[in-house]
């Protein structure tokens, strides 16, 4: 004889797997789109042996900047469908940014004896990517705050719009 609790557990597991299938599908679709865009950038701007990998650097910085804007909008402004964040944030931007290629590029530079370039790339990408997220998230919040204040018509004591 089955315990009364066993039936609901089976039902909830099936429902959970079914619900996750759509998330996995949109992440895969978004990841494919992001990876194709990243690959196109690498073809458009190839790295010379021993040279600074500019395409990967800018791909990561731009992707992180978009993540900064997207996360503010998706968490603070817009009540989006539950699949938007996995599709765009995890899928498209996760497929577009490429920290695995970043690591491989560093290793190739070190192996080829270009230690200074490898160190500049290592530190530069990390700092630029983190700065891009922070700057765009901060700027997005300020723009959105200004839009809200502008709509409300609020002014500070000097008659200027407050930010």
C-alpha positions, 0 to 999 in steps of 0.5 A: 500500500502506498503512503498518501504522501507519495502521489503528490510528490510524483505529481509535483516532480513531473510538473517541475520537470515539465516546467524546467523543460521550457527554461532549458529550451529558452536558455539553449535557444538564447545561448545559440543566438549569443554564441553565433553573435560572439563567433561573428565578432571573432571572424570580423576582428580576428586576433593575431598570434601574440596580439591582444584579443580585442574581439573577446575583450570587447565582447565581454565588456559589451555583454557585461554592460548589457547585463547591467542594464538588463538586470536593473530593468528586469528586477526593478522596472519591468515585470517580465514573463518568467522565461525572459531572464533565462532566455536573454540573461542566461542564454543570449548574454551567457552565450555572447560573453565568453570567459572560457575563451578569455581563459584560453586566450590568456593561456595561449599568450603565456605559452607563447611568451607574451606575459605582459600582454597576458597580464594586461588582458587578464586584469584589463578584461576583469576590471573593464567587465566589472566596471561596465556592469556597475556603470550601466546599472548605475546609469540605468537607475539614474535615467529611470529615476529621472524619468519618474521624477520628470513624469511627476513634475517634482522639483528641488528647492531651486526649481531644478529637477532632482536626480 
